[in-house]
């Protein structure tokens, strides 16, 4: 369903009953994939929800201090 709706790739998550899709955010593919997955889940009577989390592009910020932790 995801690939047919315009996802660049999709897979089942190994961490639980989840699926993930990667889309080009310059298009409306995220909306189309969300609708396609919701429709597919409904056909098979699977409960679920579509989430669109934001990706943090700046990575980790690490601050190193000296001394002992209290």
Helices and strands as residue ranges (DSSP letters): G 3-5, E 9-12, E 19-22, H 29-43
